[in-house]
Amino acid sequence: MQTTPNAEAIAAWNTVLFEKFTRFREVASVALGAHGDGAIDRLSFAPGLRVVDIGCGFGDTTRELARRVGSRGFVLGVDAAPRFIEVAARESAGIEQIRYRVADVQSASLEGGPFDIAFSRMGTMFFAHPVAALRNIAQSLVPDGILSMIVWRRREANACFHIAEQIVRGILPPEPTVDAPTCGPGPFSLADPDLVSDLLTAAGFCDVTFRRHDADLRIGLDLGHAIEFSLSLGPAGEVLRLAGPEGEARRPELVLALTDALAPYVTKGDGVRVPSSVWHITARRAPL
């Protein structure tokens, strides 16, 4: 796996990012579900459909897709990070219509197809060469098969990440001070509709549509929890991690600044809820 073009991103997702997502799984899964559930609801399911879940993570979406296609259907959950697949497979034990596979979608064939639907909740933003990955997905679909993917809109529309990123970048050095794997192009790499439309067209898709979806995400059970989340996951967490010991030395300063910045988003009884925005993107495999 380490010879793939996405080796550095895979290393990050299988180690430090896996551990952080595990630590904050309840917050992250519920938050992402606020965007993913609506996209799944808009798909047309029928008994017997075959679906591939790209970047399936812990398998939350894979299990929901399996529920939709029923016992006659089939869902393949794919993720490049083996540790996510291990958890997903363990928690999906007994669901006969699910299979999981460790694979880098940019370079590995998607066995088990052809699929009627390819679905991805935040799983397509980290490829070194997105056209190659999207073309691979297109080729795994039946003629007129559907791709449905959810990606973050521009960072300025996502206060849930952008507030913390601005604070961290304003305090810490602009360049990484430690040599550590990064997550790849980053969560906002597919935020521009014009760019994404061009990528999908080049990859063999047509009839591309974008639907904006906004939601206030609960990023913490209380203010302290939200600050921990913000300094662990997302762009701010990445900058802090790559700053190494210098970043940790300035953590108290970061916490103080985030306390002031996130205080207005504390709710009564429902944690800290901050605005977020995504694109629900659909496309159809173009005729051969």
Buried (B, 14 or more C-beta within 10 A) or exposed (E): BEEBBBBBBBBBBBBBBBEBBEBBBEBBBEBBBBBBEBBBEEBEBEEEBBBBBBBBBBBBBBBBBBBBBEEEBBBBBBBBBEBBBBBBBEBBEEBEBBBBBBBBBBBBEBEBBBBBBBBBBBBBBBBBEBBBBBBBBBBBBBEEBBBBBBBBBEBEBBBBBBBBBBBBEEBBBEEBEEEBBBBBBBBBBBBBBEEBBEBBBEBBBEEBEBEEBEBBBBBBBEBBBBBBBBBBBBBBBBBBBBBBEEBEEBBEEBBEBBEEBBEEBBEEEEBBBBBBBBBBBBBBBBEE
